[in-house]
Every structure is written in structure tokens, then in C-alpha cells.
Amino acid sequence: MSKQPVIVVGAGVIGLSVANQLQASGKFAVTIVAEHVPDSLPPGTHESAGWASPWAGAHWRAWSSNWDHVLQDMELQTYHLMNEIADHTPEAGIQKAQGLDYFETLPDGEQPWYATKVNNVRVLPAEELPSGISYGLEYSTILINVPQYLSYLKNRFTGTGGVIEQRALSHVEEALLFDASSRSDCNGKTPIVVNCAALGNRVLGGVCDASMQPVRGQTLVVNAPNAKRTLTRIGSRFCYVIPRGDGTVVLGGSAEVSSWDEAEDRQTTQQILLRAQELEPALLPASMLALDESERVRALKANIAYVGVGFRPMRKNGVRLETQAYVHSASGRPFTVVHCYGHAGYGYQSSLGFARRVLQMVEASA
């Protein structure tokens, strides 16, 4: 059967998820073109802050509001698919865990939509709520060891015949330079481009999306092997604790819109340490829990492996998910671009749902 060539621009979690979905269908000859690619740096070298995916927590905690039914669907599909991965594919770096969400106040006074959709849900009684919390939800969720999962996605893609070209593009039409249509199984078909370039779309020619902006996030990766559950406090004292399953835990966070500052903010580090040890006592050995607050913070600080700064790819109008017709400026050759970018801080927890939707869009354009 003749295959449709597809070029995916971007190798973050969205680009890799989309490329794997397309490749697994058996209908497409897929090439990824990206400036940043997992596992392309020497061991021990930190990834560039130029892409967000390596710096994520990550876990599944619904980002969508009670009225955003499209994003709800993307997140819920991903929740169920990642549960299957956790059950059957340990090398992916995904595992099940207990999740706790603490709300200082409930948006619109209504319980979150996912309280009736996810597994093993329990609404916490008032006597179990920490100070300043009005609503608490316990449920079964997903932890994602980000470096391991990105490697898994990359290796799965190349292991099934996918091709990766590590290049920076200045214009979306340059993706056609990596046209696979000359392959014997493509029968000369015009490629479809899938744009998953995230923040790169601010300056990518042919797109130049001014509604894209960075949201700076600072995290701490600490050694805390006793912490097994993921916790999030939503409100003015926002904080999260995300174990990676390897003895390290990601603590966060911050959300600074339009900031490109890659340097550690020491005040933010102190704030994260203070809030995190308050949120999850298991970050420290039981013998240290009797220490006063300042001593607990110092003890947790001593366990920091590194401080990370990343930039979430936020789009003011939400994710761009649409098909657009282009004409190559030199050849006059028409080609189609499917855009899928602008996932802000919910890329991982919605990635597989969006990948399924992009597959449908590419099939419709082929």
C-alpha cells in the first residue's frame, strides 16, 4: 500500500506523540524535523531551555475547566491511555500513584469535572483538610518520569521506521526539504506537514504567531525516596510535589507570563521549599519532622539535585488545532499544514488525546 509522507515539526512531547500515532497507523511515512531532540546531548548535560518538554514534572492532573469540554476530552483520553501504558509498558517511565488535589477555593463553587471520571475517587472530609483548604480530592493518577518517557517515545518512533532530522527551521515550508515522497512506498505523494513547534511558532516563518508567549516555570528536583504520592495545592500558595519513581521528586512551581529569565530565582527556590515541605511531610525522613520550619527547609534544600527553569508554550487563545493550505514560495507547490501547538502547562496530560485528533485530521487531508 502506498503511504502518505508526513513531516512533523517539533520533537517535544506533542510532536513525538503525534509522530508515533501517525507511524503506528501504518498509513504514513513519518519524518520528524526538530531543533531539539531527546537524548542528543552528552550524559549529564542539561537540556536547553529552548524547549519545554524536558523540564516538566510531570503527572496527570486535569487542567481543563468545568466548561472546556474539548480539553476535557483530550485529557481524559490521555488518562485512560496512560493507565494502559502503566499496566503493560514499564520501560515507558509511566506509573500509577495516589494523587491529592487541595483547592483553597473551588472555581465557581463546583467540584472539578474529573471527580466523576477518574479512578478511586474520594472527597476528603473536613477533618483531613490542611489549613486554608476548602476542598480536597484523592484519586488514582499517573506519574511520568519525563526523561525516560521522552526517550521511550523517541525510540518507539525510530524503532518502527520513523526518521528524525535534527535541524532548526526558519520557515514552515522548509519542512518540505525533508520530503520522503521519493521513497518507493510513497508513490510521489505531496507531504503533509504537522506543526508541533510550540514556542518556536513565535518566529517560525509562515506562522509567526504573536499570541504565543512563554510562561516561566521554576522547579527543584530533590532526592526524596520516601515521597510516593503526587500532591497539588491550587490557589494563592500554589505548589506541587511530583515523584518520578526513581527516588527523585520534582517540586514546583512558578508561572511567570512573558518571562525569558533562565537563571534561578533564589527567592522562588525558598518559596518552593517552604511550601513543599508543608504540603508533603514525606519529603523528609520521619526523624526530621519534629524540627522547626526553618530547619526543615534547610534539610530539604540540602537534598536538591538541581534547579530547573523551563518555558511553557502558552497561546492566548488556547491550542491551535486546525488545517491550513499553503503554497511554496519558490516552487508554487501547494501543501497542507496541520497545526497543533500552544499546550501551555498541560502538554503531557493531554498529549495522547491530541495525537489521536491529529491523526484524524491528517487522514482527512491525505
Sequence and secondary structure as in RCSB ss.txt:
>XXXX:A:sequence
MSKQPVIVVGAGVIGLSVANQLQASGKFAVTIVAEHVPDSLPPGTHESAGWASPWAGAHWRAWSSNWDHVLQDME
LQTYHLMNEIADHTPEAGIQKAQGLDYFETLPDGEQPWYATKVNNVRVLPAEELPSGISYGLEYSTILINVPQYL
SYLKNRFTGTGGVIEQRALSHVEEALLFDASSRSDCNGKTPIVVNCAALGNRVLGGVCDASMQPVRGQTLVVNAP
NAKRTLTRIGSRFCYVIPRGDGTVVLGGSAEVSSWDEAEDRQTTQQILLRAQELEPALLPASMLALDESERVRAL
KANIAYVGVGFRPMRKNGVRLETQAYVHSASGRPFTVVHCYGHAGYGYQSSLGFARRVLQMVEASA
>XXXX:A:secstr
   EEEEEE  SHHHHHHHHHHHHTTSEEEEEEES  TT S TT    TTSSGGG   B    S TT HHHHHHH
HHHHHHHHHHHHH GGG EEEEEEEEEESS GGG   GGGGTSEEEEE  GGGS TT SEEEEEEEEEE HHHHH
HHHHHHHHHTT EEEE   SBGGGGGGG  TTSTTTTT   EEEE  GGGGGT BTT  TTEEEEEEEEEEEE T
T  SEEEEESTT EEEEE SSSEEEEE   EET    S  HHHHHHHHHHHHHH GGGS GGGTTS HHHHHHHH
HTTEEEEEEEEEEEETT  EEEEEEEE TTT  EEEEEEEE BTT HHHHHHHHHHHHHHHHHHH 
